[in-house]
Amino acid sequence: MADKRRSRKLPRREFLQKIASSGAMIPALGGMAASSSGQTAAKKSRANLRESPAAASEVQFPRVFTGRSLKMIAFPLGGIGTGTISLGGRGQLRDWEIFNRPDKGNAPGYCFPALWVQAGASKPLARVLEARLEPPYERTSDGLGAANVPGLPRLEAAIFTGAYPLAHIEFRDAKLPVRVELEAFNPFAPLDVEASGLPVAILRYTIKNPGNAPAQASVALSIENPVGEAGRQSVFREDQGLSGLYMDNPFLAERDPLKGSLALCAVGAPAGSVTYLKGWKRAQWWDGALAFWDDFSADGALTSDAPSAMPVGSLAVKQSIPAGGDARVTFLIAWHFPNRTPERCGWWAVKGEEKTLVGNHYTVKFENAWDVSRQVARELPALEARTRKFVEIFQRSTLDPAVLDAASSTLSTLRTNTCFRTADGEFHGFEGCNDHAGCCHGSCTHVWNYEQATAFVFPSLARSLRESEFLRNTAENGQMGFRSFLPDGQKIWDKSAADGQMGCLMKLYRDWQLSGDTEWLRRLWPQAKRALEFAWIENGWDGDRDGVAEGVQHNTYDVEFFGPNPLCGVWYLGALRAGEEMARAVGDDAAASEYRRLFEVGRQWFDTNLFNGEFYIQKVVGRKAEQIPAWLRVGMGAGDPEHPDYQMGEACLVDQLLGQYMAHVAELGYLLDPAHVKKTLQSVYAYNYRVNLSEHECVQRTYALNDEGGVLVATYPSGKRPEIPFPYFGEIWTGLEYQLAAHLAYEGMVKESLAVTRTARRRFDGERRNPWNEAECGHHYARPMAAWAVFLALSGFHYSAMERALNLMPRTDRQDFRSFWSIPSGWGSFAHRLAGRNPQVQIAVAEGSMPLARLSVEARAGTSLRKVSVRLGNESIEADLREDAARRVIRFEREL
């Protein structure tokens, strides 16, 4: 569901809270204490910190790569729901995934930039504007082949800097008389899904002339028309400030998946500087490439009236550069491919609907790729300014660089083929991407439970998911399909996941609190109530209504857990608490009271029966097959339900307290004994965190190995591992690592949180893995967007639109702290300036607004405040100050 409010410009609003104390500043914000001493798990935790190379961060932000570290880089360029073209580390365009499905390795036969330069009276030079190819050189039976002219000269080296959504490449070559840089991006504005959902890649080349003589330089970009095969055509067009090639194929059938268009344009090029080829001269052997290179390398201009036979178009911009000056060339690559079908992208459909056109939201807004280019060119200054504002504010945060790197890099997943919006504007997500189709369809509830990026950065997407889950994929009996079909709402998936369904209830509470939209909650509440009480069906998850989920519980490990376990059970406790709060808000006091009763009984039972002194375990309880409702058993796990295998048992599970993690994000309070919660996290860190995996034994999928570190899904410290444990127990998933890191931070174990985050991101070094692709069951997996929760936890930011209340409790020992924030109504920055006798808290709104009636900051033991002064711009605001041992609460006389 698109939020129409995002389409207009929002007023800038800024206010300053200045808090003065008597001879002492506001207390340093807490949370830096390591695990408690004197216990086995804590000792192992400290040993890990001492031994871990991740304890001293080697991950910087922005990330910088060169040499062999360029090899795996594929930086996605594209909008939310549009697909992407990726920028490789050498400056090449790779992985053209704009044709309504993932397409790893797909690229036009020819697609490359080229540079021509002449300084003074020196001999001209021509190069492919990429760094040189790296080994191996035996890619096919023809060596490197001829596609993309690997045998033409390239530049000596490149330095790639990435701070998503901005990529920067500095090219190096001692023979060049000029310096060349590339900046690439797609517009990105928090909250504004439309501005962040444009089907375009923006490439800006900057050429600097450091010499004493004037220079001439030309940059050409060549692209083979990708719109089908036979019948492709290209035409040259000009518009206000726009020149370029429009590529389509009028001979394709209207429903062909490749039916559409692509535009290659130069924006703002000086008059007379643009030359072009609608097609290359000849198509036999490699004559076309040779003719292009001969033409371009002669003088940097293209002979536009040359007869063409190959569907490869080229666009060149040639400029004069004075000594000491520079010139810029900005290209747009825009696309428009409307024919998305479930079958094409890999989504399951109701029988007979596999080839139904569900479309793309972005193609509804534009007539074709030229229309995209025209609008982007017209709005580019504003779009770029908003993008840079986000990057600037985010980059200025004083949080650990690895945290910023993880949070921003995983945002790129929203732009990949993991996510899309159908023509009606609905948001959908695979779990991840296979090479040529989506992986695990259906906006899978138990996988999407982990991420926090949508709720805070693009909340309209989160609300779209909630509406799909409750309004179109929950039956009248409360059974929620944990996957959805396309077209959405035609049929409900007939299987339920306990963790997924309960998690959706907690996410509904979170989204309601962030938005303050109780009317929206009222619309979803009847189905949400049914979904919660579905746990009470006969032989269901909590069929005896005692607050404990004992039934057969399908979950994110793709099996059913039999009997009470922390993974699903804590989610259920969290759903009861969320349900209580939501029920009271809509006037359903009877339901609220019952949910509270079950919560209190259930939490006490959990702490008494499942906590083993170090962590929470599962009590395996088999069931007769006839006692298991059909909705609850998917069939991927135990063959004998009376003696089930694939169980957790006495494992120390990395995400056993996932429901508590979500409760912290939503500020629902503790679901279990706080001391048990902290002890459990100490144990997970001690038993599951590895600084070196050389001796780790894993026969499952391998995502980390050798000298790398990581957090294991599960370990068995007691040695009581089932003969056949649940799948994936020996694997390492970044999505689980990030939720652990976030939860560690929420519990005050900041050093451990940073160690986990740094270790995870160090694996994505550009040589071993792509820093903008965290895989699990597929590329660009959704779960790692839990990295945003690490950012939330350490920045200590929490906002409730229902209460107009803001809590700022950064978990850092810095005296001068800055961070980014975003909520559904606005985004900006905040700063704690704690040094000196007059500490300050400053909140700035970059776009939108933050309605505020109450601000809470942490108190420091041994200090007290005499007064507080508040200013909104130049206006003084009266405020009341209350404080206790934990926090200082400032209430404003009127809402800000």
N, C-alpha and C positions, 0 to 999 in steps of 0.2 A: 504494500500500500504506500504509494508516494505521498509525502507530506507536502501539500501545496504551499504551506507557509515558507518553504525553503526557496521558492522561486523568486521571491522579491528580495531586494537588498535590505539588510537589517541594520538598524542604527547601532553605532558604536556606543558602548556604555562602560564607564570605568569608575570604580570607587576605591577609596583607600580607607582602611581601618588602621588607626594608629593607637597602639596600646602602650601606655607609659606605666612603669612600675616605680616603686620607691627604692631607688638605689640598686635595683637588680632587674635583669631582663627576664622575659618570659622563659620558663624552663626549657632547657634543651629537650627536644622531642625524643621520647623513649623508643625502645625497641631494638637497641643495639646489643643487648645482653645475649651472650651465647647460651647454649643449653645448660641446664642446671648441672652442677658438679656432683660427684659422688655416686653416679649410677653408670652401669655398663654402657648403655647406649650413648650417654653423654660423653663418656671417655672416648668411645670410638668416633663420635662426631668431631671432637676436637682433634683427634689424630688425623682424621680425613682432612681437616682444614690445614693442618701443618704440612701434610704430605702433598696436598693437591696443588698442581701448577695453576689451577683455576682460582686459587685463593688470592692471587695477585692478577688482576684482570689483564688479559692480553687482547681483549676485544675492544676496539675503539669505535666511536661513533662520531661522524660517519665512518663507515668501513672503507679502507683503502686497499686495493689489490694491484699487483703487477706480476710480471713473469709468469711462472707456472700457475699462479693463483687466479689467472684470468680464464683458465680453461673451462671451468664448469659454469661460469656466470651466464645467466639468462635472466635479465631484468625485465619483468613484464610491463609492457606499455599498452594501455587500453583502459577503458572505463568499466565501471561496475555493470556486469551483464552484457558486455560487448565482445568478449574475447580479447586476446592480446597478440601483439607481435613483440618478441623479446629482443632486447639489446644484448649482444654478446660482449664478453670482456674485451675483445679486440676491436670492438666498434662495429661488428657485423650484425645484420638483422637475421635472427634465427627463430625457429619455432613459430611459424605463422599459424596461429590458432584462432582464426577469425571466422571460420566456416561452420559455426554451430556445433562444434565438438572439439575436444582436445586433439592435438595433432603434433605431438613431440617429433622433432626432426623434419617436419614439413616446411618447405620453403620453395619459392619459385626457382626455376632453373637458373635464372639470373636475377640477382638483387644485390647491388653493391654500390657504395659511394666511391667517387674518384676525385682526385685533386690535381689541378694543373696550376703551376706557379712560375712566374718569371720575375726576378728582381734586377732592376737596372738593365744592363746590357748582357747579363749572364744568360747562359743557355737554359731554356725552359725545362722543367721537370714535370713528369706526370706519374702519379702513384695511385693505386687503389687505396682509398682512405680508411684503411684498417691496419692494425698491427700485424706483423708477420704470423703466418700459421705456425702452430707448434706441432711437434710429433704426437702421434705416429703419422707417417706419410703413406702407409699402405692401407687405405680405407676401402678400396675396391680392387677388382682385377685390373683396373686401369690406373692404378696408383691413386692419385687424388682426383682423377677424372678432369673434365673440362668445365663443369658447371661452376659458375661464379669465378671463373678465370683464376684459379689458384696459382697459375704460373706467372701472372703479372706482378711487377714489383709492388711491395707494400712497405709500410713504415717500420722502423726498427723496433719500437716498443710503445707501450701504452700504460698509463696509470689510471685505473678505474676507481672512482669514488662514488659510493652509493649511500644516500639517505632518503629512503623511499618517501615520496614518489619521484625524487630528483636523482638522475644519474649524470655523472660528469666524467669525461675521458680527456686526459691530456696526452696527446700523441708526441712521441719523441723520434727525431731522426736528424742526425748530424748534418746530412746533406741538404736538408731543406733550408732555404733562406728565410722561411717564416715559421711561426709557431701556430699550431692548430689545436683547437679544443672542440669538444662536442658536449652539448648538454641536451639531455633527452628527458621528456616527462609526459604525463597526461594530467589534465586539470584535476585537482583534488581539493575539496573543501569540506571539512567535517560538517555533518548533518545534511548537506545538500547533495542528495543522491542524483539529482538531474545534472548538476554541474560536474559531478564526479562520475557520470555515466556516459561520457561522450566517446564515440568510436573513432579515436584518433591517436596517432603517435606523433609527437612534436619533436623534431630534430633540429637543433640550432648549432651550426658550425661557426666558430669564431676564428678568424685568421688575423694574427698579429704580425706586423712588419717591424722587427727590431733594428733593421739596417738603416743606413744613411741615404739609400736611394729608394725612389718609389718602386712599388711592385704591382704586378697584376696577378690576380688569383681567381680561379674558377673552381666551383664544386658542382659535380654532377651526380645525380642519383638515378640509377637505372633499375627498373623493375619489370619483370615479365608479367604481362597481364594474367592474373590468377583466376579469372572468371571463366571456368570451364576449359574446354580445349578448342575444337573447331568453331570458327565464327567469332572469335574474340576481336574486338576493335577498340581503338583509342582515338580520341579527338583532343585537340588543344583548345583550351578555353581561357578566357580572361574575365575577371570581374574586378570590382573595386579593390585594389591592393592585393589581388590574387591572380596568379598565372599558373597553369598546370595542365596535366593530362587527366582526362576522365576515361576510365576503362570499364567496359561492360561487355556483354555478349547477348545481343538481341535474339539469337537463335536458340538459346536454352529454353526449355519448357518452363512455364510459369511456376511450377511446383518443384523444379529441380533444386536440390539443396545448395547448389553453387550459384543459383540465380541471384544476381545482385550487382554491385558495382564497387569500384575502388578509385580513389583520386590521389594523385601525386601532385602536390602544389608547392609553389614558392610564395611566401607571404612577405609583402613589403619590399620586394626587390626593386632596385632603382630602375627607372625607365631605360629600356634598351639593353638591360643586362641579361635577360632571359633568352636562351635558345633551347631547342628541343628536338627530339626525334619521336614521332608517333610510333615508329617501329624501326627495327634495325634493318639494314640494307638487304642482306641475303640470308637464306636459311640453310644453305647446303654446307656440310662439314661445319667448320667453326668460322666461316667467313663473316657472319654477322658480328660476332664479338671483335674480330679483327678490324672490320670496317669502322665499328664504333671507336675502337681504341686509336686507330689511325686519325680519325676525324677529331676526336677530343684532344689527343696528345699534341696535335699540331699547333693549336692556338687557344685551347680551352673553350672554344665555341662549337656548337653543333650545327650541321647543315640541315635546316628544318625541311627543305623541299626535296630531300633525297628520297627516292622510291624505297618502299619498305616491303619486306616479306616475312620478317620475324615479329611476333607479338611482344617485343621488348621495347618499352618506352624509356626515354632518357630525358631528364630535365636538368639544365645547367644554368648557373648564375655566375657571371663573370664581373669582377669589380676591380677598380684601381684602388690601391692602398698607399697613402703617403708614408714617407719615412716616419717611423715611430707611431703610426696609426694602426687602426684595425678595421675589419669589415665583418659583417655577419650575414649568414645565409640561413634562413629559417624554412624548413620543409615541413609540410603536413602530409601524413599518410592517413587518409580517412577511408572508412569502409561502410558498407550497408548490405547486409545479407539477412533477409527477413525469414527465410524458410526453415525455421527450427521445427523439428518433429521429435517425438520421444524416441523413435527408432534411431534417428541420426545421432542424437547426442548420448544415447545409452540409458535413457530413463524408462522404467517400466510403465506400460499403459494398459488400460482395460482392453481386453481382446477386441480387435477391430479398430482400435484407435491408434495403433502404432505409427501410422503415417499421417495422423492428423496434424495440421499446422497449428502449433501453439504460439508461434511467432516470437518476436523479440520486442521488448518495450522500446528500445532505442530506435528501431526502424519505424515505429509508429510516429515518432516525432520529426522524422526527416524523410524527404522524398527519395533521396539517393545520396551517394557519397559526395557529390559536388555540393549538395545542399548542406551536408555536414561541414565541409571545408569552408563554405561561405560564412556560416554562423560562427564557427570557431575562429576564423580570421577576424571577424568583426568584434568578437568579444575577447580575443586573446589577451589584451593588456589586463583586463579585469580578472580573467580566469588565472592568468599567471601570477598576478599580485596576490590573489587569495591562496594559491598553492604555495607561494614562497612565504607568505605569512604563517601558514601552518608549519612549514618546515623550520622556519626561523624560531618560532615559539617552542616547538617540540625540541629542537636541537639545543636550545639554551637551557633546558632543564639540567639541574645539577645531580640528577640520579646517575647511578653507575652506567657507564657507556654500554655494557652488555645488556642491561635492561632496556635502554632506549633502542638498541639495535634489534633485540628480539621483538619488542612491541611494534616497531615501525615496519620491520621486514615482513612479519606475518600479516600485516594489513594488506600486502599485495595479493593474498589469497582471494580477497573479495573481487579482484579484477580478473582473475583467471577463470577458466571454464569450470572450475568447481562451483561457481555461482552464476546464476542467470536470472533475468526477469522476463516472464512471458509477456505477450502483447498487452494483457490486461494490467500489467504493472506488478503482479505478484512476484515475490522473491522466492527462489528455490535454490537448494544447495545439494550437490553430491557430497559424499564423504571426502572424495578426492578425485583425481583424474588418472585413468589408465593412459597409455600412450595415444590411443585413438578413439577413446570413448570415456564417458564419465564412469567413475567407480563407485558402486554402492549408492543407488539412487535414493530419492525420497526425503530429503531434508531430515535424515535419520536423527530421531530425537535424542538417542543416547550418546551419539557422537557430538552433535551440536550443543549438548549440555555444557561442555567445557569452556567454549569460547565466550569472551566478553566484549569483543570488538564491535559487534553489531549494535549492542545495547547502548554503548557509550559514544561511538563515533558516527554510526549511521542508524539511529534508533528506529527510523521508519522501516528499516529492513527487519529488525527484531520484531516489531509489531506485526509486520506481514507474516512472519513465521508463526507468531502466536495465533493469529486469526486462522491460518491454515490448520494448525494443530487442533484448535478447539472447535472452530465453526464448521470445518469441512472434513475433518479426519477423526472426530470423536462421535461414536454411536450413541443412541439414546440410553443405552445401558452403561455408558461411561467408558467403554472400551476404546482406547485411542490407538490407532495404527501407528507403529513407530516408523513407518515409511509412508509416503504418499504416492499416488499415481498421477499421471498426466493424461488428459486434462484434470486439474485438481478438483476434487469434490464429487467425481462421478462414482467412485467406489472407495470404501475404507479398507485399508490393509487389515487383514483379519488376525494379526498377531500384535501383542502388546509387550513392551519392554518395561519392566518395573522401574529401572533407573531412569529411562527416558520419560515415562509418563509422569512420575513424581517430579522430575527435574523441570518439566514444562510448567508445572504449577508454581515452582519457586521462581522461574523466569518470568511468569506472568506477574507475580508480586513485584519483582525487581523493576520490570518495565512500567508498571502502574506507579510505583513510588517515584521513579525518575521523571515520569511525564505529568503526574498529578491529575490524570484524566480518568476520573471516577466513572463518567458516563461510558467510556470505552470499557472499563472493567465490568460495569453492569451488563453490557452487551454480551460479554464473554462468560460471565459468572455462571449462568445455568449449566453450560457444558463443562466448565471448570469444576463445578461442584460434583457433577456426575463422574468426571474423571477421577477425582479424589476418592469418592465413595465406591468406585469400582473395585478398590482394594478390598472391600468387604463382601464381595460376592461369595457364594458358597464354595469352599475349597480354594478361595482366592489368596491373594498375597497376605491379607490380614482377615481371613474368613471368620475368625473368632472375635474380632474387634477388641484386641487387647493392646493395640499400639505397636505390635511387633510383626514385621513382615516375615512370616514363616513359610509361605507357600512357594510354589515353583516360580522362580524369578529369572526370566530372560534378561540379559544385560549386555553391556558393551563389549564383553569378551566373547560374544557370539555363541554362548551356551546358556543353559539354565542353571542357576544356583538353587540347590534344594536345601531348605531350612534357613534359619536366621543368619544373616551375614551383614557386615558393616556397609558394604558398597550400596546395596539397595535399601537396607534398613535405615541408614542415616538420611538418605534421600526422602524416605517416607516420613521420618520425623520432621524434616524440613518442610515437606509439603503440608503436614498437619499445622505447623506453625504459620506458614504462609496462608493456608486456608483459613485459619482462625482470624488473622488480620483482615483478609479480604472479605470474609463473611460479615464481620462487624461493620466494615465500611459500607456494605450494601444493605445493612439492616437485618441480616440473617443471624440473630443472636443465638438461637438454639443450635444451629450448626457450629457456630464459633465455640460454644461451650463444649460441645461433644469433641470437636477437634482438639481442644485444649486438654480435655480429660485423657484422651488417648495419647497425646504427646507426653504428658507427665508420667503415665503408666509405662509407656514404651521406653522412654529415656532411662528410667530407673532400672527396667529389666535389662537393657543393653549394658549399662555400666556394671550391673551385678553379674551378668551371665556371659558376656562376650569379651570383656576386658581381661586379659591374662596377666596383667601386671606390666606389660610392655606395649601391647597393641591389641586391637580387636580381631577376633577370629570368627570363622564360620562354624556353626554346629550343623553338620550334614544330617538331614532327616529325609530319608527316602519316602516315596509315595507310590501307591498303586496307580497304574495308568488311568484307570477309570475314575480316579479322584482328582484328575488334573483337567481343569477346563481347557477346551481346545484353544482358546485365545492365548494361553500362557506358555505354550510349548511350541517352539519353532521347529525343533527337530534336528538342530545342529550339534546337540550335546549328547547327554547320557542315553545309551541304548536301553539300559535296564533302570527304569526310574525308581525301583525299590532299592537298588544298590547302585546309585549313580556314580559314574566316573566324571571326569572333567570338572572337578570341584575345587574350590579355593582351600578349604580345610583350615589348617593352622598357619596359613601363609601370612607373611607381613606384606600386605598389598599396598602399593604406592598410593593409590587413590581411595583407600578405604574410608576416608573422611571427606569425600568429595561433596557430600551434602552440607557439611560444615563449612567447607570452602565457599560454597554459594551463599550460605547464611551470613558469612562475614561480608561478602560483596554487597549483599542486600541489607546488612545490618539488622538481621533477625535475632541476633544473640546466639548464645551457646545452645546447641542441641544436646550435648552430652557434658559430663563433668569436665570443666576446663582443665583441671590437672591431668585427667586421662587424655584429653585431646593433645595437650602439649607433650606428654610423655610418648604418645603414639608417634607424633612427628619426629621426636628425637630418635625413636627406634627405626622409623622408616629411613631417616638420614643415615643412621649408623649401619643398618643392615643392607640397604638397597643401593646406596650411593657408592659408586666405584670411581677411583681416580685413574685406573688403568685396567683395561679389559683383556689383557694378553692371556690371562688364565681363565677367563670366563668361558663356560661351556654353554653353547646355545645351538640347538638343532633346528630352531625356528627361523623366521625371517631375521635378517641381520641388518640393523640400522647403525650400529656402532661397533667397533672392533679394534683389536691390537692395542696401540698406545693411547687410544682415546678413552675418555671417561664417560660416565652416564649413570642414570638411575634405572635399576632393573624394575620391571613390572612387579615382580614378587620374589621373595626369598623365603626360605624355611629355616629360620634360626634354630628351631628345636630339632631339626633333622627329620621331622614327620611329614615329609612330602608324600602325597598320594602317588601310587605307582603310575597312574595316569592323571596328572594335574590338569587344571584348566589350560586352554591354549594360550599362547603368547607369554607365559609366565617368565620366560627368560629373555624376552625382547626389551628394547628400549625405545620409547616413544617420546618425542619432544612435547606433545600435548600433555602427557602425564607429568613430565618434568616441570613444565611451567605451572601447572596447577599446584604441584608440590611446593615450588619456589614461592608462589603467591601465598600459600597457606603458611609456610614457614615464616614469611614476613608478617602476616597477620598475627601470628603467635609471638612475635618479638624476636625470632631467630634470624636476624637479618644477615649475619655472616654466612650462615648455611644457605639462606635463600640466594645470596649472590654467588656462592660457590656453584650451586646447581645451575643457575642461569648462565654463568660464564662457561661452565663445562659444556653445556648444550650448544651454545653458539660458537664455541671454538671449533666444533666439528664442521661447521659450514664455512670453510676457509677459502672457497673459490677453486681450490685444487682438488679436494676430495669430494666436495658437494657444492651445489649452487646455494648461495646465501639467501636466495629468494624462492626457495622451494623446499619446504620441510615435508618429507614424505612419510606416510604410514601405510595405509591400504590405498595407495595412489599418490601421485604428485600433488603438491599444494593442498595438503590435507587440512580439513577444517579445524580439527582439534587443537593444533598448535596456536590458533588465535587466542588460546588461554594466556598467551604471553601478555595480553593487555591487562590481565588481572595482576601480574607481577608489578606492572607499572602502577596500577591502582593501589595495591597494597603498600608499596613503598612510598608513594606520594602521599598516602594517608588522606586521600580526598573522598568524601562521601556527601552526596546531596539528596535531599528528599523534597520533591516538589509539593508533596502533600502537606508537609510541615513548613515549607519555605525555610528549610534548615540546612546549614552547611557545616560539616565537620572537617577541619584541617589538622591532621595529626601525622605529619611526615615522620616516617621511621628512618631517621638519619641523625647523625651527630653533627651535621653541618650547622654552622651558625647563620649562614646566608644561603637560603634554599629557594629554588625556583622550580616551577613545573607547569606543564600544560594541563588543562582540564577541559572536559566537554560533557554536556548534558543535553537533553532533547531541545532545550530552548536557546542554547548558546554555547560558545566555547571561547577560551582565552587562556590566561595565565594567572598564576598566583605566586606570591613570594613571601617568605618568612625572612625578615631581617632582624636577627636576634642579637647582634653584637651591640655593645654600648648601653647607655642608660635609658634610651628611648626606643625600644624594639618596636617593629612595625609588622603588620600583616597587610599586604597589598593584593587586591584582586582586580584584574583587568579583563574586560570583555572585548574580544576582537570582533565577534559577530553575534548578534542576537541579544539575549538578556539573561540575567539570573535573578529571578524574584527571590528576595531574601528578607526574612524576619528575624533570624537567629543565627549567630556564628559561634562555633565552639572551637577553642584552641586548647592545647595541653597545658596544664599547670606544672610548675616546678616546685618540688618540695622545698620548704624553707623560705619561700618568697610570697609576698602578697602584693596586690595592686591597690593603689590609692584612687586611681581615676582611669578613665578611658575616654579617648576622644575619637570621633568618627567623622569622616568627611566623604561626601559624595561629590566628586569634582571639587568645586569651590564652596559647596554648601556644607555647613555643619549639621550633623544629625544627632539628636539626643539619643542616648542609649543607656541601658541598665546593665550593670555587671554583677554576675553571680559566680562564685567559684567554690569548688570543693577540692578534695585531694587529687582528683584526676584531671579535671578540666576547668576552664574558665568559659563561661557562657555569656555572650553579649546579646541582649535583646534590643532591637531598634524600636523607637517610638512609632515608626511607620515602616511599611514594607519598602524596601529599596528596589 
